[in-house]
Structures are given as C-alpha cells and as structure tokens.
Amino acid sequence: MSDTATLRRQDNFYLHPWENIEKLDANERTIISRSEGIYVYDSDGNRLIDGPAGMWCVNAGHGRREIADAMAKQALEMPYFSPWSVGTPPSGRLAEKLAELAPGDLNHVFFTTGGSTAVDSALRFTMFYNNYRGRPEKKHIISRQDAYHGSTYLSASASGKTRDKNYLDFETGFVHLISSPHPKRRPAGMTAEAFRDERVAELEAKILEVGPERVAAFIAEPILASGGVVVPPPGYHRACLEVCRRHDVLYISDEVVTGFGRLGHFFASEPVFDIVPDIITCAKGLTSGYAPLGAVLISDRLLEDVRGEGAVFSNGFTYSAHPVACAAGLATIEIMESEQLMGHAQSVGPYLQERLRTLEALPLVSEVRGLGLMACVDCAIPGKETLAAEYDFGGRIDQHCQRLGLIVRPIYSMCVMSPPLTITRDQIDELVSILRQGIELATEDLRREGIWK
Ligand SMILES: Cc1ncc(COP(=O)(O)O)c(C=O)c1O
C-alpha cells in the first residue's frame, strides 16, 4: 500500500464530480481504502462511520462477501454479452424480481448504468411514447426547484438546484420548474394543508399554462434528497398524481435515493406516499453500491399503448443489464430479504430522527428534518441566513467529524445523514455524538474568526 501523500498526489490526476478547477492539483482528499459494515477506513488506518452510505447507496453495508462472491462467480461464468442480442440469467432474474417488488403494474424493467441514465431513459421513453402515439407536441417536462435528477444533459435539465447550474447549458425550451414543497418556504400562519394545496395548484396551473396537450410528464423525488432532504407535506404526492391523471400527464417517481430501504421499503412510492406512478427510476441501493446499475420500471399500461408496428425504443447502453451488476443486484435483494433489512430500517429510522433532533438545541442548528434513514441537519446563523452557507459550515463540520471518526455529506450549511440500513441503535448514538462534537467545534471556529459571537 502506498503512503497517503502518494495516494493524494495520484488522486489529483483524477477530476472528481463537481471538481472545483480553481483548486486543481491542490486537493487533499481523504483516501478511503477499506470498509466493513457501517465503517470505512482511510489510508492511515483511521476508522470512520460512513454517514452518507457512500452516496446514499451502500444500503446493505460494506464488506458483504455474498455480493462480492456473486459478482466474482458471474464474472468467471460469463462477464458480459450484448444486451441488444441476448438475455443473461441474472438480468432476467433481476427484472422479474424488480417487477415483483414494484407497485401496481410496473412490470417491465429497462436497465441502465446508474441514476442519471435511468432518469434520462425515462424521460426519453415519455417522448417516444407520445411521438409513437401521434402526439409529437406532448413532450414538455415539469420538475421542481431543489430537485436533483442527474448529470446527463436531459436529467440535469430536469434538475432544479440553482447552484448546480454554473457555467453549463440546460434545456429550457421544454423543461419547466415549479416551486419546491419545502416546508421551510411555508409562509407564517399558513397550515401544512394549505401549503400543500398551494403547491399542488401550482403544478396544475403550470400544466394549464403550457397546455395539457403539450405536457408529457411530471418528475419528482418522493423526498427531495440532495436538495436538502425535503419531506413534502402529507398528501402532496397523491394530490400531484391526481392532477397528472386529470390532464393525461405521466408521473415519474425518481426513487434513485428512496428505493431499496432508505424509507423502510423496496420502493417508497406506494407504501409511504400512497401513489402508484407510471414510471419509477432507481439505482444506487439496487446493488448497494457494489456495481453501477440503474433501472426504469415501466407500467404495462404504457407499454400496451405503444405496442404496435415499428415501435422500437432506440435507447440503450453497452452496459445496460450488465450481468455482473445484475448479479450484485440479486445478491443485494437476497440479503435485504433474508436479514429483513426493511423491517430493521423501519425500526431504527425513527430512532435516528429522534436522536438527530436533539441537535436542534445547538445554537447554529436551525432544523433537523427527514424520514426513515434519510436526514438533514440544517445549520444557519440566526439573523444571517446565508452566512453559514458562505462559510462552508457543512464542510467545516465534516472536517472536524472526520478527525473524530465520522464522514458527513456536507451540502453548503447542511449535513446529510443516510447511513447503511444495517446501523444499530448504539451506532446511531455514536454517530450523533460525533456529529454534535463536530458542530460544536465548527461553531467555535466561527466564534474565533469573529463571524459569530
Ligand atoms: C434522486 C436522484 N436521481 C438521480 C440521481 C443520479 O444518479 P447517478 O449519480 O447514479 O447518475 C441522483 C444522484 O444522486 C439522485 O439523487
């Protein structure tokens, strides 16, 4: 094993996602070289809790021999063949299993290479669907501010996080953003129900403004994830679905984060949000992060509508349904079922939320929110709402926490927590205790620098 300085030097040859080019070659990133359970180990051997489960994805936890063995077995038996011309045992098995786990009649699966390509393929499918049906003008997409749907041109265009829009181009001709249902934006004195109704009315108004005959789809994460773990008011998704149904607009539920256990279910749309969408996109937890794979689950009804002569959906990837990734997916689901990880997540999720809420007593924690094993500790300097973001308060907390043994996912002044589903109550206590110390130390920094008294 090379020493950390060498690994860091080598790492600077690699342009990371969201690379800050200004700091090119000067990054001193933590190098993670080993992992086990909910823990990762850096190149100096320090143990850290994996607070974000990698990137909301290592749901079954690290060091799962069953998944590694299934992947190795598949790679030796038959690593790859073209998904255009043949089927493979793991891709068919996984598709059947996903159809069984999915709600309603979402019984067909289009495999992709990750979440962005799943969203991209879902949106392209809606275009194909309407073009084939002789409605080429029906291709506008409605999404929301705070949404993140991916990093291809189309999925990024359907994303709504303004800070991600620097120096890049986006489709604005047929993509429309409506307001986020962030409870923080609820005006004082307005009830949650009235706020929900207002946001739902905005969706309907946008459909009517663009023209129902021109709107193809509404895409929404059940909980806006990297937009800050925004849990919508009760009944919001159900009401949005009803609006979509009224105007013949397809509903795409982007479960790239919420799928595979984060909310205690394989898919959260029906059991948690009371909706059976037309299309579900998923990725991440599908293989527990052991291999890149995404999937688009499409309803039988939609497929029936385009089942005719010449209906070729010309979209796909060399690595669609990669056999090794599908073997990882099957092994992941097997672990989740045999260890009853959904039940475990349902039981420890509320405990994580309850313990994290104790941090609201800290002066710079403005709100702790979330559901299940998705949470966000939002920080702000009272009276100076943007300051905590300007001073990269989340990043400072992460630096302190890493020294103390916890990796945080900092997003400006927010700390996102989405640990592996296997986390125990004791480990949650450990996570929250380190996070508390990290926030206290970052608060001290601001005091010392005279930014906050
Ligand atoms: C809700 C959602 N959709 C899509 C994506 C894109 O997935 P990927 O990064 O696997 O392309 C993400 C990634 O974080 C996501 O959070």
The ligand as an SDF file (V2000), in Angstrom:
LIG
                    3D

 16 16  0  0  0  0  0  0  0  0999 V2000
  -32.8590   11.4900   -6.9340 C   0  0  0  0  0  0  0  0  0  0  0  0
  -31.6890   11.2440   -7.8140 C   0  0  0  0  0  0  0  0  0  0  0  0
  -31.8930   10.9390   -9.0960 N   0  0  0  0  0  0  0  0  0  0  0  0
  -30.8730   10.6640   -9.9410 C   0  0  0  0  0  0  0  0  0  0  0  0
  -29.5740   10.7190   -9.4920 C   0  0  0  0  0  0  0  0  0  0  0  0
  -28.4400   10.4280  -10.4360 C   0  0  0  0  0  0  0  0  0  0  0  0
  -27.9010    9.2010  -10.1540 O   0  0  0  0  0  0  0  0  0  0  0  0
  -26.4060    8.8000  -10.6190 P   0  0  0  0  0  0  0  0  0  0  0  0
  -25.4810    9.6890   -9.8560 O   0  0  0  0  0  0  0  0  0  0  0  0
  -26.3110    7.3420  -10.2670 O   0  0  0  0  0  0  0  0  0  0  0  0
  -26.3010    9.0150  -12.0810 O   0  0  0  0  0  0  0  0  0  0  0  0
  -29.3170   11.0260   -8.1560 C   0  0  0  0  0  0  0  0  0  0  0  0
  -27.9250   11.0610   -7.6600 C   0  0  0  0  0  0  0  0  0  0  0  0
  -27.6360   11.4080   -6.5370 O   0  0  0  0  0  0  0  0  0  0  0  0
  -30.3840   11.3120   -7.2980 C   0  0  0  0  0  0  0  0  0  0  0  0
  -30.1840   11.6730   -6.0180 O   0  0  0  0  0  0  0  0  0  0  0  0
  1  2  1  0
  2  3  1  0
  2 15  2  0
  3  4  2  0
  4  5  1  0
  5  6  1  0
  5 12  2  0
  6  7  1  0
  7  8  1  0
  8  9  2  0
  8 10  1  0
  8 11  1  0
 12 13  1  0
 12 15  1  0
 13 14  2  0
 15 16  1  0
M  END
$$$$
